[in-house]
Amino acid sequence: MATDLVGREGLVTTTIPVGGMGEVRLGFGRGSETYGAYGANRGVPVPIGTRVTVVQVYPPRTLVVSADA
């Protein structure tokens, strides 16, 4: 279920630009899935390689993520 993704940690694979969408990879067992993602703070870009946590899900494959401290 999509709401099960909230709280999962992932890695930004395509920079999330200010006000735009990038991509985040989440690991699942031995595999991974890539999702479109917006930053929780849409006024700040999130660069490639940033570790993030999923805070909201827009089914079927769009996430809102927060950069980990």
N, C-alpha and C positions, 0 to 999 in steps of 0.2 A: 504494500500500500504506500502511496506517495508520502503520506504524513510520517511514515517510518523514517524518512530521510532527515527530518528535523533533528539536529544535534550531531549528525554525522560530520566527520572531518574530511576535507578534501584538499586538492591542490589546483591552483589556477594554471590552466594550460594555454589559454589565450587571454591576454590582458583585458580586464574589465574597465572600459573607459568611463570617464565622467558622463553620467546620464545614459550610458549605453550597456550593451550586453557583451559578455565574453564567454569563456568556457571553463568549466571546473570538472576535474576527474575525481570520482569517488571509488574507493576500493570495496570489493565484495568478495570475500574469501580469496580465491586464487585469481579472480578477474577484476575488471574495473569497467565503469560506465562513464561516459562524458555527457554533461548536461549544459544547456545554456544557463547563464547566471548573470544576475545583477548584483551590484554591491549594495549592502544595507544602507551605507552612506553614499548616495548617488552623486555627491559633490566631490568625491575623492576616488581617483583611479586605483585599481588593485592590480599590481604587476604580475607577470608570469612568475611562477615559483612560490607565490605567497600561499601559506597554509591558511585555510578558511574553515568556518563552521557553518553549516546550513541552518538558517533561522526561519525560512518560510519556503513553501513549495506551491508552485502554480502548475498543476497537472496539465499535460502529461510529463513534460521534461524541462521545466524552467524552475530555477532556484533563486532565492535571495540568500546571499552569504555575507558573513561578517569576517573580516580579517582577524586572525588569531594574534594575540599580543605577544 
